[in-house]
């Protein structure tokens, strides 16, 4: 009888390790999927600051071309109304 319980515990421990590995793999895939879809929103307004991070209205840039150059696929660029000077 003692060997039955030892075998049972070994099987359970193996199942637990397999499930733990599966959950870990699922978590890694989910985190990768979330980070792969990360996008940045940039802000441009006439009274912004050139060279600014442009990640909010309070630190918006005034150089639309600079923001376009910094943006990557999937990013958003919000432009406030007004006349932006050509640069």
C-alpha positions, 0 to 999 in steps of 0.5 A: 500500500505504501507504494500506491500512495508514493506513486499517487503523490508522484503523479499528482506532483507531475500534474501540478508541475505541468499545470504550473508550466502551462499557466506560466506559458499562457501568462507570458503569451498574454503579456506579450500580446498586451505589450505588442499592442501598446501604442503611444498618443502624441499631442501637437498644439500651436503653443507647444514646445519644440522637442517636447515629449508630446505625450499629453496636452500639457507637454505637447509639441508645436512641431507636427513633423517632429511628432510624425517622425517619432510615431510608429505604426499604431500610434495616434497623433492629436492636433489641436485647432489652429495654424501650425507654422511650417518648419 
